[in-house]
């Protein structure tokens, strides 16, 4: 495992494509393990994301990724291009099963870092909810 800096930008577009909402933009420390484009990226969520006490792990490869959360919040999101998957969405008021279809997936992650870009549609009972875009940039953590 290598210590890395992770910068995440997440946006969401609802019914009106002209109105894009920035969900989150933050940087955090984490760990990455990567070999030939296959690996894991792990970081602790913070109060900023509203998921304090949760560890997020992204298992990635050149073809897709799986994001899992463990701790105060749990969940699993499968980003497989061209496939529709479901995941359990937890709220303080209860849980719901939500659909996720990955429209675009690009990984340039190597042992030195890189970028993971994912574009996916969220639906509820096959009714469109939002188009989400997530860009995760990973750089080696420099010791000063």
Secondary structure, 3 states (H helix, E strand, C coil): CEEEEEEEEEEEECCCCCCEEEEEEEEEEEEEEEECCEEEEEEECCHHHCCCCEEEEEEEECCEEEEEEEECCCEEEEEEECCEEEEEEEECCEEEEEEEEEEEEEECCECCEEEEEEEEEEEECCEEEEEEEEEEEEEECCCC
